[in-house]
Amino acid sequence: MGVVTALGQDLNTFWGNLMEGVSGVSHIESFDVSEYPTRIAAEIKEFNAEDFIDRKEVRKMDRFVQFASVAAIKALRDAGLDVKNDADPERVGVAIGSGIGGVATWEEQHKTLLERGPKRVSPFFIPMMIANMASGQVSILTGAKGPNTTTVTACATGSHAIGDSMRMIQRGEADVMICGGAEATIRPTALGGFCAMRAMSTRNDEPTKASRPFDLGRDGFVMGEGAGVLVIESLEHAQKRGARIYGELIGYGMSGDAFHMTDPDPDGASRSMNKALKDAGIEPTAVDYINAHGTSTPPGDKSETEAIRRTFGDHAYKLAVSSTKSMTGHLLGAAGGVEAIISTLALVNDRIPPTINLDNPDPDCDLDYVPHKPRDAKLNVVLSNSFGFGGHNATIIMRKYEA
């Protein structure tokens, strides 16, 4: 597993900050936000892709591609896997998605077009900007020649990429998949668009308290950036090479709301979870912890809570639910990848990350959201939800691996 986030760019630092209840949210420094209603985000202040990738290649990558590539390199190192020497490259695939893609490149080249004319637009504009280039560049950097694809389902992207990768291995199309999501949307245009929707928190004077899922005072999500990438493989392939196995991916469900462009429908989320449970072949009572989508928007948190109640019945009040977006911010297309890693680390460590800033619970959100502090718990099965604009829903389920 590999992460690039505002809470840390290695697994130990990242997990440590989650366990300490640290918020990665701060004032945006990369451009002037004085005229924006929202002036905060979980922005990565220090990042240097050249520590991992040749400078010449980095210059051809949008920031989201750099995030994806570095996270993938870290994940492969963590997995102890050299694609060219430890596997059949044609049996190693890549599926890294992005909700929006190369916003920075688009902005910069549009400015060039307006100020200097079409002849000065970079020939790298398109290959730097398109969303599939995260998967493309990771394939080029690592030598992975198997299935190569990209999912774009807004905030469900990362989880869809992981679930679809699981299916490719199950179908026999690959032995190993490098999968997850990457996003770099803390940019003037993207920030302006989300502000225009009134979807983001304007708690600018208290950045670390702005993301407050399930709290009565929540006023919108807080944008984050970064990447979360996992290496998943068939059990046989992992055992053959003596891999350290963090956990077992056992269930994947997805659904469409067929309801509204941006407003969620609890029915769609519930169907996604039910499909994942059926795919995993487990009863709802087997789930110990849910890493919620939990964006800190008034309608979203209420809808997800209702969806969990519908899916789990009485057990909804016995399992633990938390939103780590309270600390990481909402990484949009990268959220599912990052949260799959968080869920797996929770399994490994038997420790549930908290929902910070949950000071005054919304009466409509009445589950056990693990407020403020982490909790030790015996975990065997964990579930992670991701829901995106357009009514895209994805659920993945992980189980503790027993050799």
N, C-alpha and C positions, 0 to 999 in steps of 0.2 A: 504494500500500500504506500502511496506517496501523496503528500499534501503540500499545497502552497496557499496559505491563508493569512489573514491579519492576526490570527492567534498563534501563528508559528508555521515554520516551513520544514519542520521535521516532526516525526510522530511523537517523540517524547515531549518536546516543548508544547506541541499542540494539545496533547492529552493532559499534560500537567496544567496548562492554563484552563482547560475545560473543568478540571477537577477543583481548581481554585475559584471557579466562578468569575473568571476574568472576562471583561467585555473587550472586543476588538474594535469597537466603534469609536470614532474620533472625528474631529473637524477635517473636512476635505482640504488637502493642501496642493493637489496637482493642478488646479486651475482656480480662477476667481469665481467664487460662488456667492458673492455678496448680494446679488439680485435674485437668488433662488429662495423659494420658501423653505426648502430642505438644504442644509449646508453640512450635513454629517453623513458618514458612511463607514463601513469596515474596510478601510483603504489600506492596502499593503504599502508601507512607506519605504521599505528597503527591499529591493529585488534585483538580482543581477543574473540574467540568464547565461551570461558569458562564463559564469563559474562552471557551467555544465555543457555549453554548446559553443562551437566556434563562432567568433564575432561576425564573420562574413555571413553565416547562416542566420544568426539572430537578426541581422538587419533586414532579412526578407520575411520576418515573422511579425504579425500583429501581436499585441500584448497577450491576448487570450491564447494564442498558439504557443507563445513562450511559456505561459503558465502550464499549459497541457503537456508540453514537451518535457519541462523540468519535472513535473509531477510523475510523468511516465518513467523517466530515467530513474527517479528515486524509488518508484514502485518496483521496477525490475531489479534494482540493487537490493532492495529489501527482500525480494523473492529469491535472490541468489541465482538469477536467470539471465544468461547471455543468449539472446535469441539465436545468433549465428553458430554458437559453439555448444549450447546445451539443449538444443531442440531442433526440430525440422522447421526452418523458417516458413515453409508453405503451410504449416499447421499452426502457426501463430498469427492471430488476427488482431485488429485494432477497431474499437468502437468508442470514440470519444466525441461527445456531443457538445453543442453550445446553443443556448437559447437565442442569442442575437448575433454573435460572431464579431467581426472586426470593426467595431464602432470607431475606434481611434483612427484606423486607416481610412475609413470612409470619410470622416470629418476632414482629415488632413488633405486628402486628394480632392475633395469637393472645394476646399478653400483654394487649392492650387488651380483648379479649373476656372474658378471665378476670377481670380487675381492675375493668372498668368496664361490662361487659355488651354485648350485641349492638347496641344502638342507637348505641354509640360507635365501632363498626368503620367505618373509612374507606370512603367510596364509591369511592375509588381503589384499594382493596385488590386486587381482581381484575385490573383493567387494568395495575396496576403489577407484579404478580407473575408473570403467565402468560408462558411462555417465548417465545411468538411476538411479544411486544411489542418486542423488539429490532428485528426486521424492520419491525414496524408503525411504530415511532417514527422509524426511519431513513427510511422512505417518506414520512412526514409532514414531516420536517425537510428532505428533499431534493427532494420533488416527484416521486419515482420512482413511476410508475403501472403499470409492467409486472408480471410475475409476482412475487408476494409470498408467501414461504413460510418455514417454519422446520423444521429438522431437530433431533430430540432422540434421539441415539444415544450417550449417555454420552460417553466420551472420543474417540469417532470422529466426533463431531458436526461439528467444523469442516471436516474433510476431506470428509465427505459433502456439506456445504453447497457447497463449492467444486466438487466433481465433479458434483453435481446441477445447479449453475448452468451448468457447461460443457455439459451435455446440453441444457438449455433453449436455449442459444444455437445449438447444433448443430441442434436441431429447428426453429429459426426462430421461437421464441416471444419472443425478446428479442435486442437487439443488444449490450446491456451488462448485467452483473449486479454488484451490490455484495454481496460474499459473505464468509463467514468464521464466526467464533464469538466468544462472550463468556461470561464466568463471574465470579461474585463469591460464592464459597462459604466464605470465611474468616469463618465465623460460628459461634456456639456449637453450634447444632444439627447443622450439617454436620460440623464438626470432631469432635463427639461421636460421630456415626454412623461416620465413617471410623476413629476410634480404636477403637470397639467391634469393628470388623472386623479390627483389628490389621493394617491395610494401610499405615500410615504410619510413617516413621522416627521413632524416639524419641531420636535423637542430639541432644538439646537443648543440650548443652554445646558442641557444635561445629556451629552452624547452617550455615555455609558449606560444611561437608564432609558434610552429611547426605545429599544426593542424590548417589549414586555408582553410576550404572548400570554393569552388567556387572562390578562389583567383588565379590570374594568376601565382603567385609564389609557389603554392602548389607543394609538392614533395612526397606525400605519406601519409598514415594514421599513427596515433600514437596509439599504443596498450594501452588498458585499462583493468582493472579487476574489478570484483565485481558481484553484483546481483541486479535484480529488480523483485519483486514478488508482484502480485496483488491478492486480494480476489474478485472474481466475483460471482454473484449469480442471480437467477431469481428474478424478481421484487417482485413476491408474497412472496418469502422467506425473502427478505430484509425488506419488509413492515411489515410482520408478527412479526419479531423480533425487529422492530423499529430501523433499521440500518441507519446510516448516509450514504447517497448516494452521491458519488462524481460526477458521470456522468453515461451515458447510452452507452453501447457498441452496436452499431447499424449495423456495416458492416464489413465484412471480405472477402478478395479476395486473391487468390494465383494463381501463374502461373509458368511455366518453360520456360526458354529462348530457350532451344534446340539449343544452339549456340556455347558456348565456356566454357572451365573449369573455367577460371578466368575473361575473358573480358565480360563486361555487354552488354546487348542488350536493347535499349530503348523500343522496341516493347514488350518485356516480362514485363517490369516494368509498361508500360502503360496498358497492359491487366490486370495486378493485380489490379491496381487502378480502372479501369473500372468495374471489377467484384465486388469490394468492394462497389462502388457507387450503382451498381444495387442491390446488396444484401441489402444495407441500404434503398433502395427505394427513393433516393434523386437525384436531378440534380447536375451536377458539380458546378453550381453557388452557391450551398448551403454551400460549403466548405469555411471556413474563414482562416484556417491556416494549413500548412503542416509541420510536423516535418520530415525533409528530412533524407534519409539514409546518404547522405552527408559525405562521408568518408575522403575527402581531397586528393583523388587520381585523377590524371589528367583525365583518361578515365571515372571514375565512376561519378564524379560530372557533367561532360558534358552530359553523357548518361541520368542521372536522370532528368536534366533540360529539355532535349529533350522529355523525357517521360511525364513530367508534361505539356509541351506545347501541346503534342499530345492529352492528356487526357482532358485538361481543355480549350483548344482553347484560345480565347481572355481573358477568366477569369483567365488564368494563370498569367496575368500581373496585376490582381486586388487583388489576394490573397497574403497573407504573407507566406514566406517559410524561415525556418532557420534550421541550423544544429548545434545541441547542442553537437555533437562530437568535435566541436572546443574547448569545455571546458572539457567534460568528457573523451575524448579519445574514441577510438572504443573498446567497450566491447565485440565484436564478438558475441558469442551466447547469451550474456546477454543484448546486445544493445536494442533489441526490448522490453524487459521487462522494462528497465530503461526509454526508450523513451516513452513508453505508459504512464508511471507515469508522466513524464514531460508534455506530451500532456494533460493529465487530469488536472494537476495542472494549466496549462495555461487556460483551460476552467473555472476552479473554480475561478481563480483570475483575469480573463479577462486581461491577460498580456502575451505577446509573448516573449519568451527568444531569445536572440540575436545569431547571428553568429559572434563570435569575430575573430579578425585577418584578416578580409576581407578589406584589405587596397587597393588592386588593382584588381578590379573585372575582371575575365576572360570575354572577349567579347562574348564567346560562352555560358556563363552562365549569362543570362540577366534578371533574375527575381528579385523580391523584397526579398532579403535574410535577412532583418532586421539587418544590420551591426552594430557591436560594442555595441549597447545599447538596452535594452528591450523596448518594446512598449506597451502602454495601448491600448486595442482594445476590442470592444464588440465581444466576441466569442460565437458562438452557435454550430458550427460543426468543429472538427479538425480531421486531417488524419495523420497517421504515417506510413512511409515506412521502410521496411527492405529487403535487397537483399543480397544473399549469393553466394559464390563460387559454381559452378555447375549449375548456372542459376536458383537458387531458389528465388522466389519473394513472399513477403507477405505484405499485406496492411490491417490495421485496422482503423475503423472510430468510433470516440466517439462524442456524442452529450450532450449538457448541459441538466441535468435532471430537469424537471419541475414537481413538485408534483401535 
